[in-house]
Amino acid sequence: MTESPAGPPPEETPGEPRVARVAPAMETDLDGKPRPPGWERATLERLMFATLEEQRAARRWRNFFRLSWLALILFLLWAAMHRGGSGTDKSLPHTAVIEIKGEIASGADASAEFIVAAMRAAFEDEGAKAVVLLVNSPGGSPVQAGIVYDEIRRLKGKYKKPVYAVVEETCASAAYYIASATDKIFVDKASIVGSIGVLMEGFGFTGLMDKLGVERRLMTAGENKGFMDPFSPQTDRQRAYAQAMLDQIHRQFIDAVKAGRGARLKETPELFSGLFWTGQQAVELGLADQLGNLDFVAREIVKAEDLVDYTRRDNVAERLAKKFGAAMGDGAIHALKAIPNLR
């Protein structure tokens, strides 16, 4: 018995080529292994999770470094606020020390603001048996020195507490102005002391400008508004006026030294001429009292060997604040300069 076919064969369209039907091939990876269905989605998910993990790790490291910098800044602030401190109990008898180092000027470490604040704290402290100014300065502003000089005399009268000056390397000009207000001045035999004088300095370029053929065009309202301009000639009247100012300030300096040192001074024609002397010569001239250093004064004169530093200084936070303020001001100036001028 013959079985009939399951169905008629597919009809072929005349003129069309016969195409074989092929089952789609399974995709493989680089090693030739077959890839399971949905591998693209799984790969994308793995990439996304890896990216997220990298971002989390980067964020953790970023936070770690930020916290490390913060900890370092806090440590520096703490160290700055506690530097110069002493383990001595301030309620116990001690010698108060205030450093006057570097240029005496407004805004400097040796400014009248800082020195006066330190002196007031030292004089008010009952444990401080005496105040010692540790001086190492070439001088500076006569105004700043005059403020400190007057405050020393006021505090001495109010608290009846001795104040001494101990000179290290140099005590000249405005620094000596301050030291002369103290009860006694101690020096090293090789210290530089004196320079009781006043100066005003500058430059004049008028001759050079004439040689170069450069004309200075300075317009002022006021006959002497351009006084001390280095590119303008100085008249005899202006020179005499400046000299009179210097002489007056010099007279104030001399009077302060005489009031402070009194009969101890051995006046000579050169004593107030601006010359300076060694510590040994200064003792002979009465500009200083005797040779001695800080430890000697604390031990033998004050009779309180423990030293407590009252020096007022900028701490790190204050310096950063000042720099930040200066940077802000500089930025504002540049911003204003960038504005076009009306012409």
ChimeraX attribute file (.defattr): number of C-alpha atoms within 10 A of each C-alpha:
attribute: neighborCount
match mode: 1-to-1
recipient: residues
	/A:1	3
	/A:2	4
	/A:3	5
	/A:4	7
	/A:5	7
	/A:6	6
	/A:7	6
	/A:8	7
	/A:9	7
	/A:10	6
	/A:11	6
	/A:12	9
	/A:13	8
	/A:14	6
	/A:15	6
	/A:16	7
	/A:17	8
	/A:18	8
	/A:19	6
	/A:20	6
	/A:21	6
	/A:22	6
	/A:23	6
	/A:24	6
	/A:25	7
	/A:26	10
	/A:27	11
	/A:28	11
	/A:29	8
	/A:30	6
	/A:31	6
	/A:32	8
	/A:33	10
	/A:34	12
	/A:35	12
	/A:36	10
	/A:37	10
	/A:38	8
	/A:39	10
	/A:40	11
	/A:41	10
	/A:42	11
	/A:43	11
	/A:44	11
	/A:45	12
	/A:46	12
	/A:47	12
	/A:48	12
	/A:49	12
	/A:50	12
	/A:51	12
	/A:52	12
	/A:53	12
	/A:54	12
	/A:55	12
	/A:56	12
	/A:57	12
	/A:58	12
	/A:59	12
	/A:60	12
	/A:61	12
	/A:62	12
	/A:63	12
	/A:64	12
	/A:65	12
	/A:66	12
	/A:67	12
	/A:68	12
	/A:69	12
	/A:70	12
	/A:71	12
	/A:72	12
	/A:73	14
	/A:74	13
	/A:75	12
	/A:76	15
	/A:77	16
	/A:78	14
	/A:79	13
	/A:80	16
	/A:81	15
	/A:82	11
	/A:83	12
	/A:84	14
	/A:85	12
	/A:86	13
	/A:87	9
	/A:88	13
	/A:89	11
	/A:90	18
	/A:91	10
	/A:92	13
	/A:93	21
	/A:94	24
	/A:95	28
	/A:96	28
	/A:97	26
	/A:98	23
	/A:99	22
	/A:100	26
	/A:101	22
	/A:102	18
	/A:103	18
	/A:104	25
	/A:105	19
	/A:106	15
	/A:107	11
	/A:108	15
	/A:109	20
	/A:110	27
	/A:111	24
	/A:112	24
	/A:113	17
	/A:114	20
	/A:115	26
	/A:116	22
	/A:117	13
	/A:118	20
	/A:119	25
	/A:120	14
	/A:121	15
	/A:122	26
	/A:123	23
	/A:124	13
	/A:125	16
	/A:126	16
	/A:127	18
	/A:128	25
	/A:129	21
	/A:130	25
	/A:131	25
	/A:132	28
	/A:133	24
	/A:134	22
	/A:135	26
	/A:136	21
	/A:137	25
	/A:138	21
	/A:139	25
	/A:140	20
	/A:141	17
	/A:142	21
	/A:143	15
	/A:144	20
	/A:145	26
	/A:146	19
	/A:147	16
	/A:148	23
	/A:149	25
	/A:150	14
	/A:151	19
	/A:152	24
	/A:153	15
	/A:154	12
	/A:155	18
	/A:156	17
	/A:157	11
	/A:158	11
	/A:159	11
	/A:160	11
	/A:161	17
	/A:162	18
	/A:163	25
	/A:164	23
	/A:165	31
	/A:166	28
	/A:167	30
	/A:168	23
	/A:169	20
	/A:170	25
	/A:171	30
	/A:172	28
	/A:173	27
	/A:174	29
	/A:175	32
	/A:176	28
	/A:177	26
	/A:178	29
	/A:179	32
	/A:180	24
	/A:181	26
	/A:182	21
	/A:183	17
	/A:184	19
	/A:185	26
	/A:186	27
	/A:187	29
	/A:188	21
	/A:189	17
	/A:190	16
	/A:191	22
	/A:192	24
	/A:193	30
	/A:194	27
	/A:195	22
	/A:196	22
	/A:197	21
	/A:198	20
	/A:199	10
	/A:200	8
	/A:201	5
	/A:202	7
	/A:203	9
	/A:204	14
	/A:205	12
	/A:206	17
	/A:207	13
	/A:208	11
	/A:209	14
	/A:210	11
	/A:211	8
	/A:212	9
	/A:213	9
	/A:214	12
	/A:215	11
	/A:216	11
	/A:217	8
	/A:218	9
	/A:219	8
	/A:220	9
	/A:221	7
	/A:222	8
	/A:223	7
	/A:224	12
	/A:225	10
	/A:226	16
	/A:227	15
	/A:228	18
	/A:229	15
	/A:230	13
	/A:231	19
	/A:232	18
	/A:233	15
	/A:234	15
	/A:235	12
	/A:236	9
	/A:237	10
	/A:238	14
	/A:239	12
	/A:240	11
	/A:241	12
	/A:242	14
	/A:243	14
	/A:244	12
	/A:245	13
	/A:246	16
	/A:247	15
	/A:248	12
	/A:249	17
	/A:250	20
	/A:251	15
	/A:252	15
	/A:253	23
	/A:254	17
	/A:255	13
	/A:256	19
	/A:257	22
	/A:258	17
	/A:259	12
	/A:260	21
	/A:261	22
	/A:262	13
	/A:263	10
	/A:264	15
	/A:265	18
	/A:266	14
	/A:267	13
	/A:268	9
	/A:269	6
	/A:270	10
	/A:271	19
	/A:272	18
	/A:273	14
	/A:274	15
	/A:275	14
	/A:276	22
	/A:277	18
	/A:278	18
	/A:279	28
	/A:280	20
	/A:281	17
	/A:282	27
	/A:283	23
	/A:284	15
	/A:285	17
	/A:286	17
	/A:287	29
	/A:288	27
	/A:289	20
	/A:290	19
	/A:291	20
	/A:292	17
	/A:293	16
	/A:294	21
	/A:295	16
	/A:296	15
	/A:297	21
	/A:298	22
	/A:299	14
	/A:300	11
	/A:301	12
	/A:302	21
	/A:303	15
	/A:304	20
	/A:305	17
	/A:306	19
	/A:307	21
	/A:308	23
	/A:309	18
	/A:310	23
	/A:311	24
	/A:312	21
	/A:313	20
	/A:314	15
	/A:315	16
	/A:316	16
	/A:317	16
	/A:318	12
	/A:319	12
	/A:320	12
	/A:321	11
	/A:322	13
	/A:323	12
	/A:324	12
	/A:325	12
	/A:326	12
	/A:327	12
	/A:328	12
	/A:329	12
	/A:330	12
	/A:331	12
	/A:332	12
	/A:333	11
	/A:334	11
	/A:335	10
	/A:336	11
	/A:337	10
	/A:338	9
	/A:339	8
	/A:340	7
	/A:341	7
	/A:342	4
	/A:343	3
